[in-house]
Amino acid sequence: MDHDRSRALDALTPREREVLGVLAAGEGNRALARRLGIAERTVKAHLTSITRKLGLRSRIEAVILARECAGDVRPQGGPRPTEGVNGMTSLA
């Protein structure tokens, strides 16, 4: 992963890091909201903040980044990303 992006991850709040980690599974906002126990509108706000802070142009770039740095995006003590049978990343 790019060193600047790694440092940029430090700018994310613990909740934004959690949202980014869950985003790696490629689910929609409604599924992310249910998984995180927050409102769908809150997920959208976090994603907007994440893409702005990391200089990303799209949600797809955020998903790719989340998968590339899966171990770095989850907050300390959070669930570990694992690879499922279909090759998709999920949280354990």
C-alpha positions as CSV (number, residue, x, y, z in Angstrom):
1,M,0.0,0.0,0.0
2,D,1.2,3.5,-0.7
3,H,2.9,5.2,2.2
4,D,0.8,8.4,1.9
5,R,-2.4,6.3,2.0
6,S,-1.1,4.5,5.1
7,R,-0.6,7.8,6.8
8,A,-4.0,9.0,5.6
9,L,-5.6,6.1,7.4
10,D,-4.4,7.6,10.6
11,A,-6.7,10.6,9.9
12,L,-9.8,8.4,10.1
13,T,-11.8,8.1,13.2
14,P,-12.1,4.6,14.8
15,R,-15.7,4.4,13.5
16,E,-14.6,5.5,10.0
17,R,-12.0,2.7,10.1
18,E,-14.6,0.3,11.1
19,V,-16.9,1.3,8.3
20,L,-14.1,1.0,5.8
21,G,-13.2,-2.4,7.1
22,V,-16.8,-3.6,6.7
23,L,-17.0,-2.0,3.3
24,A,-14.4,-4.5,2.1
25,A,-17.2,-7.1,1.9
26,G,-18.7,-5.1,-0.9
27,E,-22.2,-4.8,0.6
28,G,-24.6,-1.9,0.1
29,N,-25.2,0.9,2.6
30,R,-28.3,-0.8,4.0
31,A,-26.4,-4.0,4.8
32,L,-23.5,-2.0,6.2
33,A,-25.9,-0.1,8.5
34,R,-27.5,-3.3,9.8
35,R,-24.1,-4.9,10.4
36,L,-22.8,-1.8,12.2
37,G,-26.0,-1.0,14.1
38,I,-26.3,2.5,12.7
39,A,-28.6,4.4,10.3
40,E,-28.1,4.1,6.6
41,R,-27.7,7.9,6.5
42,T,-24.9,7.6,9.0
43,V,-23.1,5.1,6.8
44,K,-23.4,7.5,3.9
45,A,-21.9,10.3,6.0
46,H,-19.0,8.1,7.1
47,L,-18.3,7.0,3.5
48,T,-18.3,10.7,2.3
49,S,-15.9,11.6,5.1
50,I,-13.7,8.6,4.3
51,T,-13.5,9.3,0.6
52,R,-12.7,13.0,1.2
53,K,-10.0,12.3,3.9
54,L,-8.3,9.7,1.7
55,G,-8.6,11.6,-1.5
56,L,-10.7,8.8,-3.2
57,R,-13.0,9.5,-6.2
58,S,-15.5,6.7,-5.6
59,R,-16.9,4.0,-3.4
60,I,-15.1,1.4,-5.6
61,E,-11.8,3.0,-4.8
62,A,-12.7,2.8,-1.1
63,V,-13.6,-0.9,-1.4
64,I,-10.3,-1.6,-3.2
65,L,-8.4,0.3,-0.5
66,A,-10.3,-1.6,2.2
67,R,-9.3,-4.9,0.7
68,E,-5.7,-3.9,0.2
69,C,-5.2,-2.8,3.7
70,A,-7.7,-5.0,5.5
71,G,-5.5,-5.5,8.6
72,D,-4.8,-1.7,8.9
73,V,-8.3,-0.3,8.6
74,R,-10.1,-2.1,11.5
75,P,-10.0,-0.3,14.8
76,Q,-7.9,-1.9,17.5
77,G,-9.7,-4.9,18.9
78,G,-12.2,-5.0,16.1
79,P,-13.2,-8.0,14.0
80,R,-10.6,-9.6,11.7
81,P,-11.3,-9.7,8.0
82,T,-11.4,-13.3,6.6
83,E,-11.7,-14.6,3.1
84,G,-14.9,-16.5,2.5
85,V,-15.5,-19.5,0.2
86,N,-16.4,-17.2,-2.7
87,G,-13.2,-15.2,-2.3
88,M,-15.0,-12.2,-0.8
89,T,-13.7,-10.7,2.4
90,S,-15.9,-10.8,5.4
91,L,-15.4,-10.1,9.1
92,A,-14.8,-12.9,11.6
